[in-house]
Amino acid sequence: MNQSLRLGLCMSEDRIKRKELYNSLGKIKPKDWLKVAEKLLLTVTSPTSGGGSHCHSIRVPSIPVTDIKGLITTIYEGMSKQVNQKVFKKFLDRGFTEDQLWKALGMLD
């Protein structure tokens, strides 16, 4: 593995301080991410075609839904632990703190 790739992997993991909670993200369900969106005052959109969709987009409310720049992440049924960890990191990338996310997930007082 080249040094820049290895450095990037280390840096991305260093920003997670509560590793025990991070490693438990496999238990998170889409409804939990929807609660996070609600608590953080974000916008949730779902496709309007085909009836009850199990796919939701979490977006920045100040950016129009037609602008891809407002998309934080997409959530769906059956997400794996690794996908939940990527979703968590996408929130961090948007400036939310780790503790904000743990509290919104109900995993930290």
KETOR-633522 format. One record per residue: residue number from 1; x, y, z of N, C-alpha, C in turn. Coordinates in steps of 0.05 Angstrom, whole numbers. Layout:
KETOR-633522
i	neast	nnorth	nup	caeast	canorth	caup	ceast	cnorth	cup
NUM	X	Y	Z	X	Y	Z	X	Y	Z
...
end
This chain:
KETOR-633522
i	neast	nnorth	nup	caeast	canorth	caup	ceast	cnorth	cup
1	17	-23	0	0	0	0	18	25	0
2	12	44	-17	29	67	-18	24	85	6
3	44	102	12	43	117	37	19	137	38
4	13	150	16	-9	169	16	-36	155	21
5	-40	132	10	-65	117	15	-66	108	44
6	-44	98	54	-44	89	82	-48	113	101
7	-36	136	94	-40	160	110	-69	169	110
8	-82	168	87	-110	175	84	-128	157	101
9	-122	131	101	-138	113	117	-135	119	147
10	-110	124	156	-105	130	184	-119	156	192
11	-117	176	175	-129	202	181	-159	200	183
12	-171	185	166	-201	183	166	-210	168	191
13	-195	149	201	-203	135	225	-195	150	250
14	-176	168	249	-167	183	273	-189	202	282
15	-206	211	264	-227	230	272	-249	217	288
16	-250	191	289	-270	176	305	-257	171	333
17	-268	184	353	-256	181	380	-270	159	396
18	-295	155	392	-310	134	407	-312	109	389
19	-290	95	388	-288	72	370	-307	49	378
20	-313	46	404	-331	25	412	-359	30	402
21	-368	55	402	-394	62	390	-393	59	360
22	-372	68	348	-369	67	319	-371	37	309
23	-358	19	324	-359	-9	317	-386	-22	321
24	-404	-8	336	-431	-20	340	-451	-9	320
25	-442	5	300	-461	17	281	-476	-4	263
26	-468	-29	265	-482	-50	251	-511	-54	260
27	-516	-44	284	-543	-47	296	-562	-25	287
28	-552	-5	274	-568	18	266	-586	11	242
29	-611	20	244	-631	16	222	-637	42	209
30	-649	41	185	-656	66	171	-673	85	188
31	-691	74	204	-708	91	221	-691	107	241
32	-668	96	249	-650	111	267	-637	135	253
33	-630	131	228	-618	153	212	-640	174	207
34	-665	166	203	-686	185	200	-690	202	225
35	-687	190	248	-689	205	273	-666	224	276
36	-642	216	267	-619	234	267	-625	258	250
37	-636	253	226	-642	276	208	-662	295	221
38	-682	284	234	-702	300	248	-689	317	270
39	-673	304	287	-661	318	309	-641	339	300
40	-628	335	277	-609	354	267	-621	374	248
41	-648	373	246	-664	392	229	-656	391	200
42	-652	366	190	-646	362	162	-671	354	147
43	-669	355	120	-692	348	103	-689	319	94
44	-711	304	94	-711	277	84	-730	276	60
45	-720	265	38	-736	262	14	-737	232	7
46	-758	225	-7	-761	198	-17	-772	199	-45
47	-766	179	-62	-778	179	-89	-808	179	-87
48	-821	193	-105	-850	195	-105	-864	173	-122
49	-848	159	-139	-860	139	-156	-859	112	-143
50	-878	95	-149	-877	67	-141	-887	61	-113
51	-899	80	-100	-910	74	-73	-889	74	-52
52	-895	64	-28	-878	64	-4	-849	57	-9
53	-833	77	-13	-805	72	-18	-790	66	8
54	-769	49	6	-752	43	29	-725	57	26
55	-724	76	8	-700	91	3	-705	120	10
56	-687	132	25	-691	160	33	-664	175	29
57	-666	200	22	-643	218	20	-644	238	43
58	-621	241	56	-619	261	77	-604	285	65
59	-616	308	68	-605	332	54	-603	356	72
60	-586	375	63	-583	401	77	-608	417	69
61	-623	427	89	-648	441	83	-645	467	68
62	-622	480	70	-618	506	58	-611	505	28
63	-607	480	18	-600	476	-10	-624	463	-24
64	-633	473	-47	-656	461	-60	-652	431	-66
65	-674	416	-64	-672	387	-68	-664	380	-96
66	-666	399	-114	-657	394	-142	-627	397	-145
67	-613	407	-125	-584	411	-126	-570	388	-111
68	-554	373	-125	-540	350	-113	-521	358	-90
69	-513	383	-89	-495	393	-68	-508	391	-41
70	-534	389	-40	-548	388	-14	-550	359	-3
71	-543	339	-19	-545	312	-10	-524	305	10
72	-532	295	33	-513	285	53	-508	255	48
73	-530	241	47	-529	211	44	-555	200	36
74	-555	176	27	-579	160	21	-580	136	39
75	-603	131	50	-605	107	68	-627	89	57
76	-624	63	64	-643	43	53	-642	19	72
77	-662	2	69	-664	-22	85	-640	-41	79
78	-631	-55	99	-610	-75	96	-582	-64	94
79	-578	-40	104	-551	-29	103	-532	-44	122
80	-508	-50	113	-489	-65	130	-475	-47	150
81	-460	-58	167	-444	-43	187	-426	-24	172
82	-413	-33	151	-394	-16	136	-408	7	123
83	-432	2	112	-447	24	100	-456	44	121
84	-465	35	144	-472	53	166	-448	70	175
85	-425	58	175	-401	73	183	-394	94	162
86	-399	88	136	-395	108	115	-415	131	118
87	-440	124	125	-460	145	129	-452	163	152
88	-442	151	173	-433	166	196	-411	186	188
89	-392	177	172	-370	194	163	-380	216	144
90	-402	210	129	-412	231	112	-424	254	128
91	-436	248	151	-445	269	169	-422	285	180
92	-400	271	187	-376	285	197	-365	303	175
93	-365	293	150	-355	309	128	-371	335	125
94	-396	335	133	-413	359	130	-411	377	154
95	-394	371	173	-389	389	195	-403	382	222
96	-418	361	222	-430	352	247	-409	340	264
97	-411	343	291	-391	331	308	-398	302	315
98	-378	288	323	-383	260	330	-404	258	352
99	-401	274	373	-419	273	396	-448	281	388
100	-450	300	369	-477	307	359	-491	283	348
101	-475	267	332	-487	244	319	-493	222	339
102	-475	217	358	-481	196	379	-506	204	395
103	-508	229	402	-532	238	417	-557	235	400
104	-556	243	375	-579	241	358	-587	211	353
105	-567	193	354	-573	165	351	-582	152	378
106	-581	168	399	-589	158	426	-569	140	438
107	-544	142	429	-522	125	439	-504	139	459
108	-510	164	465	-494	180	483	-512	200	496
109	-509	203	522	-525	223	537	-514	251	535
end
